[in-house]
Amino acid sequence: MTEEVKRLRCAVADLIGENERLKAENELLTGELATIRDMLPDEYGFEEGTVEYAIGYPEGVKDLVRQTVERMQARIDINLSLYEMADKNICDLMELLDKCLPALDKSKTGYSELSKAIRREIESFYI
């Protein structure tokens, strides 16, 4: 009986040690995820308790990472779309300015300097 009590005490001590190790790991993970969450721009922000959920459930970390990647990809898609629209608008503007040049050149009201400036800008754009 005494030997069995000793084994049980050792088992309990091992379980307490394992529990403390897991608590420390959990705190470390909580801190790391919170640090990552704080580093993300506001538009990637997560609702209150998301980090705690992620730590509490193994699938939660996968969900958190997946959601972050999805939000980042959506942001990249928006930025690419805005860039493409801006690029098209710049090209359209350059074409319009190019079409205006002959009229500016013929004008007798001092637009020749403007015409020269526009030509320089158009040349620098296409280089």
VENURGI-V339652 format. One line per field, one symbol per residue. ss: DSSP state (A for helix, B for strand, O for the rest). A space follows every 50 residues. Layout:
ss=???
//
This chain:
ss=OAAAAAAAAAAAAAAAAAAAAAAAAAAAAAAAAAAAAAAOOAAAOOOOOA AAAAAAOAAAAAAAAAAAAAAAAAAAAAAAAAAAAAAAAAAAAAAAAAAA AAAAAAOOOOOAAAAAAAAAAAAAAAO
//
